[in-house]
Amino acid sequence: MPEFMLRAWLAGLGVAAVAGPIGCFVVWRRMAYFGDTLAHSALLGVTLGLLIGADLLLAVAGVSVLLAILVVIMQQQRQLATDTVLGILAHSALALGLVTLGLAGSIRVDLLGYLFGDILAVGWRDIYVIWIGGACILAFLAVAWRWLLFATLHEEMARAEGTPVLALRLALMILIALIIAGAMKVVGILLITAMLIIPAAAARPFAATPERMAWIAALLGMTAVSVGLWLSFHLDTPAGPSIVVTALVAFLVGQSVALARGLTPARSSDPNRTSGPASAP
């Protein structure tokens, strides 16, 4: 295996291992549009990072985290519907990024590389950041899993019992923002949300519990990375889109299995269909 393929494979595995479990919460909480909003803001982070000479990963992470906090604040105001807030912020961030890029005429940016990813160009520093950051995110999930799941199951009950629902929601949004920043170079701005949603959705027919769904989503994402990179190498296709297409095939297979068994996609792996003290901390 060429070294650039090894680096790409390790980076993809690190992103998929974290995106799978977090993606399950994105699916359960119906936060797909929120992921798109943060993905759109990534271009603004890239532009600002180039203008001020900052590290692009830190710039994208900073902009995404600030946008996540802004979404939570605007949701608390309850003056606009959530989808309206997300739509405004998503397109405004994308437009600001493009306008800022146009004003900085001396800066040349490979837009296609940022939009669709350039996983074959990742370096060992990127891999260290992805794996160390991913380990920290997974450690937080392991500690806060029961509380996050309880807040997803019964938000009103969790709030009544003193669970910090708002803090958990904000923490989850920040984790999504950090994953988007780390995955930008792997699959690109336009395909980041797909890596969060598709493996998690594909895992549903094969999982009987939320925990198993998270494990299967991570494994499916890592398999999609491996197979997608192999296809890209041998068929000379774009690496990022090849990974997403492979994940899509896994999703279609999962849906076919569910239909063959007479199941619905939202079976017992959906925490909204579980109940009982075992689901609550």
Backbone hydrogen bonds, N-H to C=O, Kabsch-Sander energy under -0.5 kcal/mol:
donor,donor_aa,acceptor,acceptor_aa,energy
6,L,2,P,-2.0
7,R,3,E,-2.6
8,A,4,F,-2.0
9,W,5,M,-2.6
10,L,6,L,-2.5
11,A,7,R,-2.4
12,G,8,A,-2.5
13,L,9,W,-2.5
14,G,10,L,-2.1
15,V,11,A,-2.0
16,A,12,G,-2.6
17,A,13,L,-2.3
18,V,14,G,-1.0
18,V,15,V,-0.5
19,A,15,V,-2.9
20,G,16,A,-1.9
22,I,18,V,-1.8
23,G,19,A,-2.5
24,C,20,G,-1.3
25,F,21,P,-1.1
26,V,22,I,-1.7
27,V,23,G,-2.4
28,W,24,C,-2.9
29,R,25,F,-2.6
30,R,27,V,-0.8
31,M,26,V,-3.0
35,G,31,M,-1.9
36,D,32,A,-1.9
37,T,33,Y,-2.1
38,L,34,F,-2.2
39,A,35,G,-2.2
40,H,36,D,-2.4
41,S,37,T,-1.6
42,A,38,L,-0.8
42,A,39,A,-0.8
43,L,39,A,-0.5
43,L,40,H,-0.8
44,L,40,H,-0.6
45,G,41,S,-1.8
46,V,42,A,-2.3
47,T,43,L,-2.5
48,L,44,L,-2.5
49,G,45,G,-2.3
50,L,46,V,-2.2
51,L,47,T,-2.2
52,I,48,L,-2.3
53,G,49,G,-0.8
54,A,49,G,-1.8
59,A,55,D,-2.5
60,V,56,L,-2.8
61,A,57,L,-2.3
62,G,58,L,-2.6
63,V,59,A,-2.4
64,S,60,V,-2.5
65,V,61,A,-2.5
66,L,62,G,-2.4
67,L,63,V,-2.3
68,A,64,S,-2.3
69,I,65,V,-2.3
70,L,66,L,-2.2
71,V,67,L,-2.3
72,V,68,A,-1.9
73,I,69,I,-2.3
74,M,70,L,-2.5
75,Q,71,V,-2.3
76,Q,72,V,-1.8
77,Q,73,I,-1.0
78,R,74,M,-0.9
78,R,75,Q,-0.5
79,Q,74,M,-0.5
85,V,81,A,-2.4
86,L,82,T,-2.7
87,G,83,D,-2.2
88,I,84,T,-2.4
89,L,85,V,-2.5
90,A,86,L,-2.8
91,H,87,G,-1.9
92,S,88,I,-2.0
93,A,89,L,-2.5
94,L,90,A,-2.1
95,A,91,H,-2.4
96,L,92,S,-2.8
97,G,93,A,-2.1
98,L,94,L,-2.1
99,V,95,A,-2.8
100,T,96,L,-2.7
101,L,97,G,-2.0
102,G,98,L,-2.1
103,L,99,V,-2.1
104,A,100,T,-1.6
105,G,103,L,-1.7
107,I,104,A,-1.7
108,R,106,S,-0.5
109,V,107,I,-0.6
111,L,109,V,-1.5
114,Y,110,D,-1.5
115,L,111,L,-2.8
116,F,112,L,-2.6
117,G,113,G,-1.0
118,D,185,K,-2.2
119,I,186,V,-0.7
121,A,118,D,-2.1
122,V,119,I,-1.3
127,I,123,G,-1.7
128,Y,124,W,-2.3
129,V,125,R,-2.4
130,I,126,D,-2.5
131,W,127,I,-2.8
132,I,128,Y,-2.7
133,G,129,V,-2.4
134,G,130,I,-2.5
135,A,131,W,-2.1
136,C,132,I,-1.9
137,I,133,G,-2.2
138,L,134,G,-2.6
139,A,135,A,-2.1
140,F,136,C,-2.1
141,L,137,I,-2.3
142,A,138,L,-2.4
143,V,139,A,-1.7
144,A,140,F,-2.9
145,W,141,L,-1.3
148,L,144,A,-2.8
149,L,145,W,-2.9
150,F,146,R,-2.3
151,A,147,W,-2.5
152,T,148,L,-1.5
153,L,149,L,-2.6
154,H,150,F,-2.5
158,A,154,H,-2.7
159,R,155,E,-2.4
160,A,156,E,-2.2
161,E,157,M,-1.8
162,G,159,R,-1.3
163,T,158,A,-2.7
165,V,163,T,-2.4
168,L,164,P,-2.4
169,R,165,V,-2.6
170,L,166,L,-2.5
171,A,167,A,-2.5
172,L,168,L,-2.4
173,M,169,R,-2.2
174,I,170,L,-2.4
175,L,171,A,-2.2
176,I,172,L,-2.2
177,A,173,M,-2.2
178,L,174,I,-2.4
179,I,175,L,-2.3
180,I,176,I,-2.4
181,A,177,A,-2.0
182,G,178,L,-2.2
183,A,179,I,-2.3
184,M,180,I,-1.0
186,V,183,A,-0.7
187,V,183,A,-2.3
188,G,183,A,-0.9
188,G,184,M,-1.0
189,I,114,Y,-3.1
190,L,115,L,-2.3
191,L,188,G,-0.6
192,I,188,G,-0.8
192,I,189,I,-0.5
195,M,191,L,-1.3
195,M,192,I,-0.6
196,L,192,I,-1.1
197,I,193,T,-2.3
198,I,194,A,-2.4
201,A,197,I,-2.9
202,A,198,I,-2.7
203,A,199,P,-1.5
204,R,200,A,-0.7
204,R,201,A,-0.6
206,F,203,A,-1.2
207,A,203,A,-0.5
207,A,204,R,-1.5
213,M,209,T,-2.1
214,A,210,P,-2.0
215,W,211,E,-1.9
216,I,212,R,-2.8
217,A,213,M,-2.5
218,A,214,A,-2.0
219,L,215,W,-2.2
220,L,216,I,-2.9
221,G,217,A,-2.4
222,M,218,A,-2.3
223,T,219,L,-2.3
224,A,220,L,-2.6
225,V,221,G,-2.1
226,S,222,M,-2.1
227,V,223,T,-2.9
228,G,224,A,-2.7
229,L,225,V,-2.4
230,W,226,S,-1.9
231,L,227,V,-2.6
232,S,228,G,-2.4
233,F,229,L,-2.4
234,H,230,W,-2.0
235,L,231,L,-2.9
236,D,232,S,-1.2
237,T,232,S,-0.7
242,S,238,P,-1.7
243,I,239,A,-2.0
244,V,240,G,-1.9
245,V,241,P,-2.6
246,T,242,S,-2.0
247,A,243,I,-2.1
248,L,244,V,-2.2
249,V,245,V,-2.1
250,A,246,T,-1.9
251,F,247,A,-2.1
252,L,248,L,-2.5
253,V,249,V,-2.4
254,G,250,A,-2.4
255,Q,251,F,-2.4
256,S,252,L,-2.1
257,V,253,V,-2.4
258,A,254,G,-2.3
259,L,255,Q,-2.4
260,A,256,S,-2.4
261,R,257,V,-1.9
262,G,258,A,-0.5
262,G,259,L,-0.7
263,L,258,A,-3.2
267,R,265,P,-1.5
270,D,267,R,-1.9
273,R,270,D,-2.3
274,T,271,P,-1.5
279,S,276,G,-1.4
280,A,277,P,-0.9
